[in-house]
């Protein structure tokens, strides 16, 4: 065994070109697979640094009459669901926002996230610098505050703690920077700034605008059966409050809950499956290339191997 290993090492050292090519092929295949496994680990196994992640649920609208299943909710519905303290420890809803930063030279487009309720409490995160805004800031007149992502804080302010307290002009309105998210928190991933969603009578009166992702943290002890019963009870109240041909009952409306981890994985599953297939193909190609190199090398050494066999060298 030891003799075979020594012979293999000497053979590899005598052909550095072959050795380098084979090592490169294997490294590419293994490296690609390691990268995809890291993505799978980040999305499926450790999606967010959030305590008790199993208690997070996503609340979704279902309106079979319009063929809308597993849809987003309206701000008004999210507001009503947040009041269900018997089910939820904390609740939030959020939507993406296109922001224009001005007043610092050329206008710049930024990616924002507007949230209702206790967004940061739901996800159990703490500020790296400053503080977070609370549910009270969602009401119009108190909503002009902002929390920066860690990356945007580093890029725009160089990680200066004095960024907290500064004013940013976003979409023509001044917003006070009150805090910075920790480095490890990146949800939604594209967000650069988090701002309160401005709740007013118009937002609460528009139940047809289904544009918000609602996430809630269950109270300890709330079982799936109790949650389903509570959601049926809430939608029953909506049907009583809004009757008639355009009411909830006429649409076959219901609200369902999904585990947050399943929801997050579902958003990324098509991309991850595509990546997994691609890297599996890369690994197969790498193995085929190494096998081809071995065949070429064996053909080139056929004469020397025949001589060794004739001399009894094995």
C-alpha positions as CSV (number, residue, x, y, z in Angstrom):
1,X,0.0,0.0,0.0
2,X,2.7,2.4,1.0
3,X,4.7,1.5,-2.1
4,X,1.7,2.3,-4.3
5,X,1.2,5.6,-2.7
6,X,4.9,6.5,-3.2
7,X,4.7,5.4,-6.8
8,X,1.5,7.5,-7.4
9,X,3.1,10.6,-5.9
10,X,6.3,10.2,-8.0
11,X,4.1,9.8,-11.1
12,X,2.2,12.9,-10.4
13,X,5.4,14.9,-9.7
14,X,6.8,13.7,-13.0
15,X,3.8,15.2,-14.9
16,X,3.1,18.6,-13.3
17,X,0.9,19.7,-16.3
18,X,-1.5,16.7,-15.9
19,X,-1.5,17.1,-12.1
20,X,-2.4,20.8,-12.3
21,X,-5.1,20.2,-14.9
22,X,-6.7,17.4,-12.8
23,X,-6.5,19.4,-9.6
24,X,-8.1,22.5,-11.3
25,X,-11.0,20.4,-12.7
26,X,-11.7,18.9,-9.3
27,X,-11.3,22.2,-7.5
28,X,-13.9,23.9,-9.8
29,X,-16.4,21.1,-9.3
30,X,-16.0,21.0,-5.5
31,X,-15.8,24.8,-5.2
32,X,-19.1,25.2,-7.1
33,X,-20.8,22.6,-4.9
34,X,-19.5,24.2,-1.7
35,X,-20.8,27.6,-2.9
36,X,-24.3,26.2,-3.5
37,X,-24.3,24.3,-0.2
38,X,-23.5,27.6,1.5
39,X,-26.5,29.2,-0.2
40,X,-28.7,26.3,0.9
41,X,-27.4,26.6,4.4
42,X,-28.1,30.3,4.5
43,X,-31.6,30.0,3.1
44,X,-32.9,26.7,4.4
45,X,-31.0,25.8,7.5
46,X,-30.0,29.2,9.0
47,X,-32.0,31.9,7.1
48,X,-32.0,34.6,9.7
49,X,-30.3,35.2,13.1
50,X,-33.8,35.1,14.7
51,X,-34.6,33.5,18.1
52,X,-37.4,30.9,18.1
53,X,-37.7,31.0,14.3
54,X,-40.2,28.2,14.4
55,X,-42.7,30.6,16.0
56,X,-42.7,32.9,13.0
57,X,-45.6,32.5,10.5
58,X,-46.5,34.3,7.3
59,X,-50.2,35.3,6.9
60,X,-51.6,35.0,3.4
61,X,-54.9,36.0,1.7
62,X,-56.9,33.5,-0.4
63,X,-59.7,34.7,-2.7
64,X,-60.7,31.7,-4.9
65,X,-63.3,33.8,-6.8
66,X,-60.4,35.8,-8.3
67,X,-58.1,32.8,-8.4
68,X,-55.9,34.5,-5.9
69,X,-54.3,31.9,-3.6
70,X,-51.4,32.5,-1.1
71,X,-51.5,36.2,-1.9
72,X,-50.3,39.2,0.1
73,X,-52.6,41.1,2.5
74,X,-53.7,44.7,2.7
75,X,-52.5,47.2,5.2
76,X,-56.0,47.3,6.8
77,X,-56.0,43.5,7.2
78,X,-52.5,43.5,8.6
79,X,-53.7,46.1,11.1
80,X,-56.6,44.0,12.2
81,X,-54.5,40.8,12.5
82,X,-51.9,42.7,14.6
83,X,-54.7,43.3,17.2
84,X,-55.1,39.6,17.8
85,X,-53.0,39.5,21.0
86,X,-54.5,36.1,21.8
87,X,-52.6,34.6,18.9
88,X,-49.6,36.8,18.3
89,X,-46.9,38.1,20.5
90,X,-46.0,40.7,17.8
91,X,-47.0,41.2,14.2
92,X,-45.7,43.2,11.2
93,X,-46.3,43.7,7.5
94,X,-44.0,45.2,5.0
95,X,-43.7,46.1,1.4
96,X,-40.8,47.3,-0.9
97,X,-40.4,51.0,-1.6
98,X,-38.5,52.9,-4.3
99,X,-36.8,55.8,-2.6
100,X,-35.0,58.8,-4.1
101,X,-32.2,60.3,-1.9
102,X,-31.7,64.0,-2.6
103,X,-30.0,66.9,-1.1
104,X,-26.5,65.4,-1.2
105,X,-25.6,66.1,-4.8
106,X,-27.1,64.1,-7.6
107,X,-30.3,62.3,-6.8
108,X,-29.8,58.6,-6.0
109,X,-32.3,55.7,-6.2
110,X,-32.3,53.5,-3.1
111,X,-34.2,50.3,-2.2
112,X,-36.4,50.7,0.9
113,X,-38.7,48.6,3.0
114,X,-41.8,50.1,4.6
115,X,-43.1,48.3,7.6
116,X,-46.0,48.3,10.0
117,X,-46.2,47.1,13.5
118,X,-43.3,45.8,15.4
119,X,-41.1,44.7,12.6
120,X,-37.8,44.5,14.5
121,X,-39.5,42.9,17.6
122,X,-41.0,40.2,15.4
123,X,-37.6,39.2,14.0
124,X,-35.9,39.6,17.4
125,X,-33.1,41.7,16.2
126,X,-31.2,44.5,18.1
127,X,-29.7,47.7,16.6
128,X,-26.0,47.8,15.9
129,X,-26.1,51.6,16.6
130,X,-29.0,53.8,17.9
131,X,-32.5,52.4,18.2
132,X,-35.4,51.1,16.2
133,X,-38.7,52.7,15.5
134,X,-41.8,51.2,17.0
135,X,-45.4,50.5,15.9
136,X,-46.5,54.0,17.0
137,X,-44.3,55.5,14.2
138,X,-46.5,54.0,11.5
139,X,-49.2,56.7,12.1
140,X,-48.9,59.6,9.6
141,X,-47.1,62.5,11.2
142,X,-44.7,60.2,13.1
143,X,-43.4,58.2,10.2
144,X,-40.4,60.2,9.0
145,X,-37.7,58.2,10.6
146,X,-35.4,55.6,9.0
147,X,-33.2,52.7,10.0
148,X,-30.1,51.9,7.8
149,X,-28.9,48.5,6.7
150,X,-25.4,47.8,7.9
151,X,-24.0,47.7,4.4
152,X,-25.6,51.1,3.5
153,X,-24.3,52.6,6.8
154,X,-20.7,51.4,5.9
155,X,-21.0,52.6,2.3
156,X,-22.6,56.0,2.9
157,X,-21.2,56.9,6.3
158,X,-18.1,54.8,6.6
159,X,-19.5,53.2,9.7
160,X,-19.6,56.5,11.7
161,X,-21.9,56.2,14.7
162,X,-22.7,59.9,14.3
163,X,-24.8,58.9,11.3
164,X,-27.6,58.4,13.8
165,X,-29.4,61.7,14.2
166,X,-28.6,62.9,10.8
167,X,-31.4,63.8,8.3
168,X,-31.9,62.2,4.9
169,X,-34.2,63.6,2.3
170,X,-36.2,60.7,0.9
171,X,-38.8,61.3,-1.8
172,X,-38.7,65.0,-0.9
173,X,-39.4,64.5,2.8
174,X,-36.8,64.8,5.6
175,X,-36.3,61.6,7.6
176,X,-34.2,61.3,10.8
177,X,-31.8,58.3,11.0
178,X,-32.6,56.6,14.3
179,X,-30.6,53.4,14.0
180,X,-28.6,50.8,12.1
181,X,-29.4,47.1,11.6
182,X,-26.7,44.6,12.7
183,X,-24.4,43.1,10.0
184,X,-26.0,39.7,10.0
185,X,-29.6,40.9,9.5
186,X,-30.5,41.0,5.8
187,X,-34.3,40.7,5.3
188,X,-35.6,41.6,2.9
189,X,-32.2,41.1,1.3
190,X,-32.4,44.0,-1.2
191,X,-33.3,46.6,1.5
192,X,-31.0,49.6,2.2
193,X,-33.3,51.6,4.5
194,X,-36.3,50.6,6.6
195,X,-39.1,53.1,7.2
196,X,-42.5,53.0,8.9
197,X,-45.5,52.5,6.6
198,X,-47.6,55.6,6.9
199,X,-51.0,54.4,8.2
200,X,-54.0,56.7,7.8
201,X,-57.7,56.5,7.0
202,X,-57.0,56.0,3.3
203,X,-54.7,53.0,4.0
204,X,-57.1,51.5,6.5
205,X,-60.0,52.0,4.1
206,X,-58.4,50.3,1.1
207,X,-58.8,46.6,1.7
208,X,-58.4,45.7,-1.9
209,X,-54.8,46.6,-2.2
210,X,-53.0,43.4,-1.4
211,X,-49.4,44.5,-1.4
212,X,-48.0,43.6,2.0
213,X,-46.2,40.5,3.4
214,X,-47.5,39.9,6.9
215,X,-45.3,38.1,9.4
216,X,-46.3,37.3,13.0
217,X,-44.6,35.8,16.1
218,X,-46.9,33.3,17.7
219,X,-47.5,33.4,21.4
220,X,-46.0,30.4,23.3
221,X,-48.5,27.6,23.4
222,X,-50.5,28.6,20.3
223,X,-51.0,25.4,18.4
224,X,-51.7,25.2,14.6
225,X,-55.3,24.2,15.4
226,X,-55.8,27.2,17.6
227,X,-54.2,29.5,15.0
228,X,-56.4,28.2,12.3
229,X,-59.5,28.7,14.5
230,X,-58.4,32.2,15.4
231,X,-57.9,33.2,11.7
232,X,-61.3,31.8,10.8
233,X,-62.8,33.8,13.6
234,X,-61.1,37.0,12.4
235,X,-62.2,36.5,8.8
236,X,-65.7,35.8,10.0
237,X,-65.7,39.3,11.6
238,X,-64.6,40.8,8.4
239,X,-67.5,39.1,6.6
240,X,-69.9,40.6,9.1
241,X,-68.3,44.1,8.9
242,X,-68.2,44.1,5.1
243,X,-71.3,42.3,3.7
244,X,-72.9,42.5,0.3
245,X,-71.8,41.5,-3.2
246,X,-68.4,43.1,-2.8
247,X,-67.8,41.8,0.7
248,X,-65.4,39.1,1.9
249,X,-68.0,36.3,2.0
250,X,-68.8,36.7,-1.8
251,X,-65.1,36.1,-2.6
252,X,-64.8,32.9,-0.6
253,X,-62.1,34.7,1.4
254,X,-59.8,33.1,4.0
255,X,-56.5,33.8,5.7
256,X,-54.0,31.0,6.1
257,X,-50.7,30.8,8.0
258,X,-47.4,29.3,6.7
259,X,-44.2,28.7,8.6
260,X,-41.9,31.6,7.8
261,X,-39.0,29.2,7.0
262,X,-41.1,27.4,4.4
263,X,-42.2,30.7,2.9
264,X,-38.6,31.9,2.7
265,X,-37.4,28.7,1.1
266,X,-40.3,28.7,-1.3
267,X,-39.3,32.1,-2.6
268,X,-35.8,30.9,-3.3
269,X,-36.5,27.2,-4.2
270,X,-36.6,27.7,-8.1
271,X,-33.3,29.5,-8.0
272,X,-31.7,27.0,-5.7
273,X,-32.9,24.1,-7.7
274,X,-31.5,25.6,-10.9
275,X,-28.1,26.3,-9.2
276,X,-28.1,22.7,-7.7
277,X,-28.6,21.3,-11.2
278,X,-26.0,23.5,-12.7
279,X,-23.3,22.7,-10.2
280,X,-24.1,19.0,-10.4
281,X,-23.5,19.2,-14.1
282,X,-20.2,21.1,-13.5
283,X,-19.1,18.3,-11.1
284,X,-20.0,15.7,-13.7
285,X,-18.0,17.6,-16.4
286,X,-15.1,17.9,-14.0
287,X,-15.1,14.1,-13.3
288,X,-15.4,13.4,-17.1
289,X,-12.4,15.7,-17.8
290,X,-10.3,14.0,-15.2
291,X,-11.2,10.6,-16.5
292,X,-10.3,11.8,-20.1
293,X,-7.0,13.1,-18.8
294,X,-6.3,9.7,-17.1
295,X,-7.1,7.9,-20.4
296,X,-4.8,10.1,-22.4
297,X,-2.1,9.7,-19.8
298,X,-2.5,5.9,-19.7
299,X,-2.3,5.8,-23.5
300,X,0.9,7.8,-23.5
301,X,2.4,5.4,-20.9
302,X,1.2,2.2,-22.5
303,X,4.7,1.2,-23.7
304,X,6.4,1.8,-20.4
305,X,3.6,-0.1,-18.6
306,X,4.1,-3.0,-21.0
307,X,7.9,-3.0,-20.3
308,X,7.2,-3.0,-16.5
309,X,4.8,-5.9,-16.9
310,X,7.3,-7.9,-18.9
311,X,10.0,-7.3,-16.3
312,X,7.6,-8.3,-13.5
313,X,7.6,-4.8,-12.0
314,X,3.7,-4.7,-11.8
